Amino acid sequence: MRIVIAEVMHETNTFSNVPTTRELFELWEWARGDATIANHRGVRDFLGGMIDAADQRGIEVVGAFSASAYPAGTITSKTYEALQDELLSGIAAAGKVDAICLALHGAGVAEGIDDLEGALLKAVREQVGYELPLIVTLDLHGNITDEMVREADILLGVHLYPHTDCYERGLEAVELAERMVKGTLVPRMYRATLPLIVPTSTTNLSPAKDINEACYRWEREPGMVDCAFFHGFPYTDIPELGVTVIAIANDDAELAKRAAESVADLIWAKRDEFAPDVLSPKEGLALAKEATAFPVVINETSDNPGGGTPGDGTYLLRAMLEADLQDACFGFIYDPEVAALAHEKGVGATIEVQLGGKTDQLHGEPIALTAYVKALTDGAFITSSPMGKGSPVNLGKSVRLQANGVDILVCSVKTQVLDEQVFLLHGIDVTAYKIVALKSSQHFRASFEPISAQIITVDSPGLTTLQFSSFAYKRLNRPKYPLDPVTER
């Protein structure tokens, strides 16, 4: 048996003013053919799981194309055309295969294309036809559309947030592809929709944890293949934005429908439990200062680069600099200009800068700061988080500044903080600090929950704020709870 694998990964925040170009993809990954396999072998991600599953099963695996960019604004039409061309030509170059396994996201948007994944899947089908099994892995923040369901045989969503089970979904994709090729699996897929959007919700805690447990119970039913709760990506202004449930059964469409509708009813019953407790940066810091066990991790959810924000927001950092703190660190703020200046002046210098707040006017004004240059690095390390463990990260010129009792990391490439590696790179042991601040919504928990005494989430104006009412949705199908007073699903 022979399969071809590929990846096109982007979570699009349509409210961002930063268009996603080919250059932003190339900053992270744009690989063809064998390089797709080399880049992901041994990595705990979707493609890494597919590769290992193929090896374990004696299946020949061929790489077609892999591209991923950090979340940002709408993908340009030129970039989309290049992505589609590379994907189709890579699949064609693979020659005769028995199945296709694709790693997509589910919340991609390009100029003139609301549903990136649906469009790519349709293009693949037009090239290879509908006889070839086509299995797709997706992020649970995917906005799952009719077209995606029509064009794919199987849509597999990660269950966990933080997404520590991407590797397992990759393993499962190849297992199911093999079953389809052998004729022991005839997937029947059903999508249940809800007039609902939910904030970023970790699956470690209720209500998302309870809903996942309901999905797992259905998966234990004879004939069931998969049941997944897709949270949707609320920062994408498209008509089909919203929460969905995808259930798959073996040649039993009615079973798939019962499972999906049952879980959807449970989500609807728990819809008010998703409402977050929102603290401002000052309120969060006040709680942290009162804590008696450390470290306390403060996550700035409203400027989460993993959701398409600029990563240079200043609300939390400004509050920290004004709070008379000691033993506090902040990792990190995106500001290539400041990082370059620090590298020019060198360790031991004192520099005067305007830090952050350079991408837009939403995430706070630049901070006028006099800071000491404590350490300089190249920003390169290997991910240790269970999410993507083994993958290389390069944040470019980076610096550890010190000011007002706070160690501040400044980097030249934006990303959310997944683990403690960026701190260690700059000589900071987070377990020795009282307060550790970072930009992320939930993914940081995979590494930081085991080593923190407390986690405090703070919110402020930003492209990933928990306050949906601050967004001017123009294309979303309405009504949608909690934006509208919907009582029935």
C-alpha positions in Angstrom: 0.0 0.0 0.0 1.2 3.5 -0.8 -0.1 6.9 0.5 0.7 10.5 -0.1 0.7 13.1 2.7 0.6 16.9 2.7 -0.1 19.8 4.9 -1.5 23.3 4.4 -2.0 25.0 7.8 -3.3 28.4 8.6 -5.7 29.8 11.2 -6.9 33.1 9.8 -7.9 36.0 11.9 -9.9 38.1 9.5 -9.9 41.1 11.9 -6.1 41.4 11.6 -4.6 44.1 9.4 -1.6 41.9 8.5 -2.2 40.0 5.3 -0.8 36.5 5.1 1.7 36.2 2.3 3.9 33.5 0.9 6.8 35.1 2.8 4.9 34.5 6.1 4.5 30.8 5.2 8.2 30.5 4.2 9.2 32.0 7.6 7.8 28.8 9.1 7.5 26.1 6.4 7.2 25.8 2.7 8.6 22.3 1.7 8.2 20.0 -1.2 8.4 16.3 -1.7 11.0 14.5 0.5 11.5 17.6 2.6 7.9 17.2 3.9 8.9 13.8 5.3 12.3 15.0 6.7 10.8 18.1 8.4 8.2 16.1 10.3 9.7 12.7 11.1 10.2 12.4 14.8 7.9 15.4 15.5 4.7 15.1 17.6 2.4 16.7 15.0 -0.1 15.6 12.4 2.4 14.7 9.8 4.8 13.1 12.3 2.0 10.8 13.3 1.1 9.9 9.7 4.8 9.1 9.0 5.2 6.9 12.0 1.9 5.1 11.4 2.9 4.3 7.8 6.3 3.0 9.0 4.6 0.8 11.7 2.2 -0.7 9.1 4.7 -1.2 6.3 3.0 1.4 4.2 5.0 3.4 1.7 4.6 7.1 2.5 5.3 9.9 0.0 5.5 13.6 0.8 3.8 16.0 -1.5 4.0 19.5 0.1 3.9 21.0 3.5 3.2 24.7 4.3 2.3 26.4 7.5 2.2 30.0 8.6 1.6 31.6 12.0 -1.9 32.9 12.3 -2.5 36.4 10.9 -4.9 38.1 8.5 -6.5 37.0 5.3 -4.3 35.0 2.9 -3.7 36.9 -0.3 -5.1 35.4 -3.5 -1.6 35.1 -5.0 -0.5 33.1 -2.0 -3.6 30.9 -2.1 -2.9 30.1 -5.8 0.6 29.1 -5.0 -0.5 26.9 -2.1 -3.0 25.1 -4.3 -0.6 24.7 -7.2 2.1 23.3 -4.9 -0.4 20.9 -3.2 -1.8 19.6 -6.5 1.6 19.3 -8.2 3.0 17.5 -5.2 0.1 15.0 -5.2 0.5 14.5 -9.0 4.3 13.9 -8.6 3.7 11.2 -6.0 2.3 9.0 -8.8 -0.1 6.1 -8.2 -1.2 6.0 -4.6 -3.9 4.2 -2.6 -5.0 7.0 -0.4 -4.4 10.7 0.5 -3.9 12.0 4.0 -4.0 15.8 4.5 -3.2 17.9 7.5 -5.3 21.0 7.3 -6.6 23.5 9.9 -10.2 24.2 9.3 -10.2 28.0 9.8 -8.3 29.2 6.8 -9.6 32.2 4.8 -8.1 33.7 1.6 -9.2 36.7 -0.5 -12.5 35.7 -2.1 -12.5 32.3 -0.4 -14.3 31.9 2.9 -13.4 28.2 3.2 -9.8 27.6 2.4 -10.0 23.9 3.3 -13.1 23.2 1.4 -11.7 24.9 -1.7 -8.4 22.9 -1.5 -10.3 19.6 -1.0 -12.5 20.3 -4.0 -9.4 21.1 -6.1 -7.8 17.8 -5.0 -11.0 15.9 -5.9 -11.1 17.5 -9.3 -7.6 16.2 -9.9 -7.8 12.7 -8.4 -11.5 11.9 -8.5 -13.8 10.5 -5.8 -12.6 6.8 -5.7 -9.4 7.5 -3.8 -9.8 7.6 0.0 -9.2 11.2 1.3 -8.7 11.5 5.1 -8.2 15.0 6.7 -6.9 15.9 10.1 -8.1 19.2 11.5 -7.6 21.6 14.4 -10.6 21.7 16.9 -10.8 25.4 16.1 -11.9 24.6 12.6 -15.1 26.1 11.3 -16.4 23.0 9.6 -18.4 23.6 6.4 -20.7 21.7 4.1 -18.1 21.6 1.4 -15.4 20.1 3.7 -17.9 17.3 4.6 -18.8 16.7 0.9 -15.2 16.5 -0.4 -13.5 14.5 2.3 -14.2 10.9 3.3 -13.1 11.5 6.9 -12.6 14.6 8.9 -10.6 14.0 12.1 -10.5 16.7 14.7 -8.1 16.9 17.6 -9.9 16.5 20.9 -7.6 18.3 23.2 -6.8 22.0 23.8 -3.8 22.4 24.3 -3.5 20.3 21.1 -1.3 17.6 22.5 -3.1 14.9 20.5 -2.2 16.0 16.9 0.3 13.1 16.6 -2.4 10.6 17.6 -4.8 12.0 15.0 -2.1 11.6 12.4 -1.7 7.9 13.5 -5.4 7.4 13.3 -5.7 9.0 9.8 -3.3 6.4 8.3 -5.0 3.5 10.2 -8.4 4.6 8.8 -7.0 5.0 5.3 -5.7 1.5 5.4 -9.1 0.2 6.5 -10.8 2.0 3.7 -8.3 0.6 1.1 -8.9 -2.9 2.5 -12.7 -2.4 2.3 -13.3 -2.9 6.0 -14.4 0.7 6.5 -17.1 2.6 4.7 -17.2 5.9 6.5 -20.5 7.8 6.9 -20.0 11.3 8.2 -22.5 13.7 9.8 -22.2 17.3 10.8 -24.3 18.8 13.5 -24.3 22.6 13.7 -25.1 25.0 16.5 -26.0 28.8 16.4 -23.1 29.3 18.8 -19.6 30.7 19.2 -17.5 30.0 22.2 -14.4 31.5 23.7 -11.1 29.6 23.8 -11.8 26.9 26.3 -9.3 24.4 27.6 -10.4 20.8 27.5 -8.7 20.2 30.9 -11.7 21.8 32.5 -15.5 21.8 32.3 -17.5 22.4 30.2 -15.3 21.3 27.3 -14.0 18.4 29.3 -17.5 17.1 29.8 -18.4 17.4 26.2 -15.2 15.5 25.2 -16.2 12.7 27.6 -19.6 12.5 25.9 -17.7 12.2 22.5 -15.6 9.4 23.9 -18.6 7.5 25.2 -20.1 7.6 21.7 -16.8 6.4 20.2 -17.0 3.3 22.3 -20.3 2.3 20.6 -20.1 -0.6 18.1 -19.7 0.8 14.6 -18.6 4.3 15.7 -15.3 5.6 14.2 -14.9 9.1 15.6 -16.9 11.8 17.3 -15.3 15.3 17.7 -16.4 18.6 19.2 -15.2 21.5 17.0 -15.1 24.7 19.0 -14.8 26.8 15.8 -12.6 29.9 15.5 -14.5 33.0 16.6 -12.1 35.5 15.1 -13.0 34.5 11.5 -15.8 36.6 10.1 -17.3 34.1 7.6 -20.9 32.9 7.2 -20.3 29.4 8.5 -18.4 30.3 11.6 -19.6 28.4 14.6 -19.5 25.3 16.8 -20.0 21.9 15.1 -19.9 18.2 15.9 -18.6 15.7 13.4 -19.4 12.0 13.9 -18.3 9.2 11.7 -19.7 5.6 11.7 -18.9 2.6 9.7 -21.5 2.3 7.0 -24.2 3.6 9.4 -25.3 7.1 8.6 -28.1 7.0 11.2 -25.7 6.2 14.0 -23.4 9.0 13.0 -26.3 11.4 13.0 -27.5 10.3 16.5 -24.1 10.7 18.0 -23.5 14.2 16.5 -26.9 15.5 17.4 -26.7 14.1 21.0 -23.3 15.8 21.6 -24.6 19.0 20.0 -27.6 19.0 22.3 -25.2 18.7 25.3 -23.1 21.6 24.1 -26.2 23.7 23.7 -27.4 22.9 27.2 -24.0 24.0 28.6 -23.6 27.1 26.4 -23.7 29.5 29.3 -20.9 27.6 31.1 -18.5 28.8 28.4 -18.8 32.4 29.6 -15.4 33.4 30.9 -14.5 35.2 34.1 -12.7 38.3 32.6 -9.9 40.0 34.6 -8.0 43.1 33.5 -4.2 43.1 33.7 -4.2 45.2 36.9 -6.8 42.9 38.5 -4.8 39.8 37.6 -1.6 41.3 38.9 -3.3 42.2 42.2 -4.3 38.5 42.6 -0.8 37.4 41.7 0.8 39.7 44.2 -1.4 38.3 47.0 -0.5 34.7 46.1 1.7 32.7 48.6 2.7 29.9 46.3 4.8 30.5 43.1 5.3 30.7 40.2 2.0 32.4 39.2 1.6 32.3 35.5 -0.4 35.2 33.9 -1.5 34.6 30.4 -2.5 37.6 28.2 -5.2 35.9 26.2 -6.2 39.0 24.2 -2.8 39.2 22.4 -2.3 35.6 21.6 -0.2 35.4 18.4 -1.5 31.8 18.0 -4.8 33.4 17.2 -3.5 35.9 14.7 -2.7 38.9 17.0 0.5 41.0 16.5 2.2 39.8 19.6 3.4 43.4 20.4 0.5 44.3 22.7 1.5 46.4 25.7 -1.4 46.3 28.2 -0.1 43.6 30.5 3.5 44.6 30.3 2.7 48.2 31.0 0.7 47.2 34.1 3.6 45.0 35.3 6.1 47.9 34.9 3.8 50.1 37.0 3.1 47.5 39.7 6.3 47.7 41.7 7.2 44.0 41.1 10.2 41.9 41.9 11.1 38.5 40.6 8.8 38.9 37.6 9.4 38.0 34.0 7.6 38.6 30.7 8.1 36.4 27.7 7.8 37.7 25.2 6.9 40.8 23.2 7.5 41.0 19.4 9.6 44.0 18.5 12.4 43.4 15.9 13.5 47.1 16.1 14.2 46.9 19.8 15.9 43.5 19.5 18.1 44.8 16.7 19.1 47.9 18.8 19.9 45.8 21.8 22.2 43.5 19.7 23.9 46.6 18.3 24.5 48.1 21.7 25.5 44.8 23.4 25.2 43.2 26.8 25.6 45.7 29.6 24.2 48.6 27.7 21.3 50.8 28.9 19.0 51.6 26.0 16.0 53.9 25.7 13.3 52.5 23.4 9.7 52.7 22.4 8.7 49.0 23.1 5.8 47.3 21.4 2.5 48.7 20.1 3.8 49.2 16.6 1.5 46.9 14.5 -1.9 48.6 15.2 -3.7 50.9 17.7 -5.8 48.1 19.2 -3.3 46.4 21.4 -1.9 49.4 23.4 0.5 52.2 22.8 4.3 51.8 22.7 6.0 51.9 26.1 8.7 54.5 26.6 11.3 52.4 28.4 14.9 52.7 29.8 16.2 49.2 30.1 19.4 47.3 30.8 20.5 44.7 28.3 21.1 41.5 30.3 21.4 38.8 27.6 21.4 38.4 23.8 20.5 35.3 21.8 19.8 34.0 18.3 16.2 33.0 19.4 16.7 29.4 18.4 15.6 26.4 20.4 13.8 23.0 20.2 10.2 22.7 21.4 9.8 20.6 24.6 6.0 21.0 25.0 4.0 17.9 24.4 2.4 19.9 21.6 4.9 19.7 18.7 7.7 18.3 20.8 10.9 18.1 18.8 10.1 20.9 16.3 12.7 23.7 15.9 11.8 27.3 16.6 13.7 30.4 15.4 12.6 33.7 16.8 15.5 35.6 15.3 17.5 38.2 17.2 16.3 38.2 20.8 17.1 40.0 24.0 16.5 39.9 27.8 15.9 43.4 29.1 15.6 44.4 32.7 13.5 47.4 33.9 11.4 48.2 37.0 11.9 44.7 38.5 10.8 42.9 35.4 12.9 40.7 33.1 11.4 41.3 29.6 12.1 39.1 26.6 11.9 40.8 23.2 12.1 38.7 20.0 12.1 39.3 16.2 9.5 36.7 15.1 6.0 36.5 16.7 4.7 33.3 18.2 2.8 32.4 21.4 4.8 30.8 24.2 4.3 27.1 24.4 6.9 26.1 26.9 9.8 27.4 29.1 12.4 27.1 26.4 12.5 30.8 25.3 13.0 31.7 29.0 15.8 29.2 29.5 17.5 30.4 26.3 17.9 33.8 28.0 19.0 32.4 31.4 15.6 32.5 33.1 14.4 29.6 35.3 10.7 30.3 35.5 10.3 28.1 38.6 12.5 30.6 40.5 10.3 33.6 39.7 7.2 34.7 41.5 5.3 36.0 38.4 5.7 34.6 34.9 3.8 36.5 32.2 3.3 35.3 28.6 1.1 35.7 25.5 -1.1 32.7 24.9 -4.7 31.6 25.3 -4.5 27.9 26.3 -1.6 26.1 24.6 0.9 27.2 27.2 -0.9 25.0 29.7 0.6 21.8 28.3 4.0 22.8 29.7 3.2 25.4 32.4 0.4 23.7 34.4 2.7 21.1 35.8 5.2 23.7 37.1 2.9 26.5 38.1 1.2 27.1 41.4 -1.6 29.2 39.8 -2.7 30.4 36.4 -4.4 33.7 36.0 -5.9 34.8 32.6 -6.1 38.5 31.9 -8.0 40.1 29.0 -7.9 43.6 27.4 -8.6 45.0 23.9 -7.1 42.7 21.3 -7.8 40.5 18.3 -8.2 37.4 20.6 -10.2 39.1 23.4 -12.8 37.0 25.1 -15.3 39.8 24.5 -16.9 39.0 21.2 -19.1 42.1 21.3 -16.0 44.2 20.5 -15.9 42.7 17.0 -17.8 44.1 14.1 -19.0 40.9 12.5 -20.4 41.7 9.1 -20.7 38.4 7.3 -21.5 35.9 10.1 -24.8 34.1 9.7 -27.0 35.4 12.5 -28.5 34.9 15.0 -25.6 33.5 16.9 -25.3 33.0 20.7 -24.1 34.8 22.7 -24.1 37.8 20.3 -27.9 37.3 19.9 -30.6 36.1 22.3 -31.0 32.6 20.8 -33.0 30.1 22.9 -33.2 27.1 20.5 -30.6 25.4 18.4 
